[in-house]
Amino acid sequence: MAPWIPRLHLFEIDDQPWFPPFLRARVQDGLMHAWTFCLPPLQSCSPATLVANLLQRNLGPAVSNYTYIDFCAGAGGPTPFIERALNRYLKSSTTQNGAASNESNGAKSYAAVIANGSSAVDFVLTDLHPHVESWERAAKKSAYITYEAESVDAANAPPELVGRYKDKGQKVFRLFNLAFHHFDDGLARAILKNTVETSDGFGIFELQDRSISSFISCCLFGVFILLFAPIFYWWSPSRLFFTYLMPIIPFVLVFDGIISCLRTRTAEEVEIILRTCGTNTDGWEIKSGREQFLWPTGYLTWIICTKKQ
């Protein structure tokens, strides 16, 4: 369905240099909860788990051939949770395949099953403004998460960053989680041009789009923060202060969420930018869709683009 309003590249408060860093960190915490929280029966899984499912479903057996680099990781966002969900699936798949192989052919080893494509995959956190302390905490919790401590420009990725994984025989898949709508058309075109020239695939995942249901979800998210803040932040008086007595955090989350809806591109709009980015994209294939993550109005929009084999 076509959006009911044209894309408007307006400003978000959280992006502004004058917005206090300690409040920005609290807003980013709220966005992380939006990605990772699951509230049955309204949600069958968290949006982060849904992204892992989409990668597995659309990349198929090739999902384990990639190293996944988040080029706009912020403070970490959903990527550590996507890594956990995807590798949990791959490990369980490996175990099941290994057991089945041993039953049918005792000579086929567990190691051989891993070699056939069901091993765990690596995720890398990068950003133009690195959040090293947050990334260190994430890396300590998983052997499959690493990070780049230096600034990384998604429109001009360091050749050694991508090269180190390709030298190991891995393909590179770029992640843009709740990030691509922040780029104006010029920057989006430069980022996709660099992606096509240096990587093997990319995924754009947004928790909103330019639909009425998405605007309703953004308003409901403000209510969600007010209801659950005592559970998440009971140990932090300052966070509760800026949630209830001076409700800057819920206001910014709702305001920026609505602006994000207006800034989010459709799959067709992204494809136009891709095809006009200034490099050959004939060998690239786009898949896209819209998946419900919160009943009745919350939908995740996704675009997965890969080189044709």
N, C-alpha and C positions, 0 to 999 in steps of 0.2 A: 504494500500500500504506500502511495506517495505521501511524503510529509505534508502536513497541513499548513506549514509555514516555511519560507525560504531560510536557508542557513544564515545566521547572523553571528559574526565574530566579535562578540562583546567581551567585556573584561570580567574576570572573576576576582573576588577580593583576595583569595588565598594566593594569587599570582603576584600581587602588588608588592613592591619592595618596601612600602611603608607599613605593611601588615606585620605586627610583632612576631618574631620567630617562635616564641614560646606558645603563642596562640595558633600559629601555623602548624606546629607539631601536634597540638590537641585536635585540630581539624583533620589532620592526616590520620590520627588515631581513629577518629570517627569513621573515616572512609575505609580504613582497614577492617573495622568491625562490619561495615556494610558488605565487604567482600567475603568475610570469613564466618559470620554468624549464621546459624541455621535455627529456624524456629518452627518445628513441627506443630501442627500439620500444614501450616502455611507455606513451608519450604520442604522439599524432599532432600535438598542438599544445599550447601553454601554456593554462592557464585564462583568462588575459587575452585571448588570441586567440579563445578559445571564446566569451567574452562579446561580443566584436565580431561574431563570426559570428551569435550569437543576436539581436543588435540588428538586423543586416542582414536576417536571415531573417524575423523577426517584424514588423518595421516596414515592410519592403518598400521600395518607391520613396519612401515618406515619411521614410526614415531620414535623408535630407539636409535635411529641413525643420526639424530640431530643433537647439537648442544644448543640450549635455549638461552639467549642473551637478552635480558631486560634492559633496554636502552633508556628507559625513563623510570628507574626503580624507586626514586624518591627515598623514603625512609625504609623501603623494603616492600611495602604494599602487600598484594596478594601472592607475589611470586614464591615465597617460601612455602605457602600453603598449596599452591599449584604443584610445586615440586613434590611435596609430601604425598598428595593424592595421586599424581601420575606415577611416581615410583612405587607406591603401594600397589597400584594396579599391575605394573610391569613385573614386580617381584612375585605377586600372586599368580600372574600368568606364567611366569617362568617355572614356578613350583608345580603348577598343574600340568604344564607341557612336559616337564621333566618326569613327573610321575607317570603320565600317559606313555611317554617314550620308553621308560623302563619296563612298563608292563608289556608293550608291544615288541620291544627289541632290547633285550638286556645289555647288548653291547653298546647302545647309545648312551653316552654319559650326560650328566647334568651340565657339565661345562660346554658340551656341544650344543645344548639347547640355548644357553646364553649366547653363544657365538652366532646362532641363527636369528638373533634380533630381539630378544625379550629382556635385555639387561637394563639396569637402572641408567638414567640419563642425568647429565649435569646441567645446572642452571648458573648463570653469571649475572650479578647485579652491577649495573653501571648507571651513571647519570652525569649530566652537565655540572651538577652541584652534588658531589658525593656525600653520602651520609655514612661515613666509615664506621662510626660506633654502632649504629643500628645494624649495619651489615655484618659486623664482627659477631654480634649476638646471634644473628641468623645462621652464619657459617658455623658457629660452634655447635648448633643444634643438628646440623646435617652435614655429612661428608660430601654431599652432592651439590652444595652451594659454595661458590666462591664469589669474589668481587674485585672490581678495579678501583683502587684507591685514588687514582688520578681522574681528572675530569675527562669525560668522554662525550663528544659531540655526535649525536645520531646522524647528522648530515655529513659528517666527515670522520667516520670511524677509523681509528688507528689501524693500519694494515696488519700490525703484529697481533692485535687483539683477535681479529678473525682468523689470521693465518695460523696461530698456534693450535687451533682446534682442527682446521683443515689439514694441517700437517700430520695430525693423528688419524686422519681418515674420517673425521666427523663433518657432517654438514652443519651449517649455522642457520638457526631459526631465530628471528628477532621478535620480541614481545613488546607490545604497546598496550599496557593495561590501564584503562581510564586515562589515556594520555594523548591520543592522536587528535582529539578535538581541540587541544590547546594550540596546535600549530595553524598558522594562517596558510593560505594556499601556496605561497612562495616557499615557505619552510617545509611544508608537507611534501611538495614536489622534490625539493632537494634531498629530503630524508629518503623518499622512495627511490630516487635515482641512485643514491649511495647504497641502499639496500639491494637493489637489483644487481649492481655492479660487484658487490662484495659478499652477498649472502645467498642462501638457497631457499629461503621462505620467510614469511612474516605473518603475525597474527595481530589483529586489532580487536580489542575486547572493551566494550563500553557497557556501563550499567544504565544507560539512558539512550533515548533517541528523540526525534522531534514529533512526538505523539502526545495526545492528551493524557493517555494512561501513564506516560512517563512523568509528566508534570505532576500528576496526582501522587505518584510514588515518591517524588522528591519532597512533597509536603508531608506525606506520611512518615518519611524518614526523620523529619524533625520531631514528630510525635514519638517515634521509636527511641530517639536519643533521650528525650525527657523521661520516658518510662524506664529505660534500662540503665541510665547513667549511674544510679546508686549501686547497681550490681557490678558494673565495669570499674567505677571510680570511687568506691566507698573509702578507699585508703588515701584519697587525694582531695583535701578540702579546696585547693585552688581550682581544680577541674570542676568540682561541684559548684563553686562560686560562679565560674564563667559559663555554667550550664543553666543555673536557676536564678541566682540573684542578679547577675549581669549576663543574660543569655546570648553572648556573642557567638559561642560555638554552634548552637543549633541554628541561629540566624544565618551564619556564614555557610553552613552545610546546606541549608535550604536554598539560599540565594544563589550560591555557586552551582548547586544542582540544577536549578532552573536555567541558569545561563549555559551550563554544560549541555542541557537538552537542545538549546538553540544553536549551539556550536557543532553538534555531532553530525557527521556526514553519513549519508546513505552509502550502501555498497556501490551503487552506480556512480556516485560522486567521487568515491575513492578510486574507482577504476578509471575514470576520466583523468584524474591526476596522475595515476600510474602510467597510463598510455601516453601521456604528454610530458613525462618527466625528463625527457631528453636523452634517453638511452633505449636500446632495443629490448622490448618486453614481450616479443612474440612467443617466447617459450614459457611464459608465466600463466598460470591458471588460477582463477579466483573462485572461491566458494564463500557463501555467506548465509546468514540466517538470523533468526530471532527466537530465543528460548526463554520461557518463563522461569524465573527464579524465586518469585514471591507472588503468591495468590493474593488479590486478583489482578494487580496492575503492574507488577515488577517484571521487566523483560531485559535480558542481556542480549545485546546485538553483537554479532561477531563477523569478522572477515578473516579468512585464512587463504593465503596466497603462496603457492609454491612453484618451483620450476618443474616443468613436465619432464618425466624421466625418458 
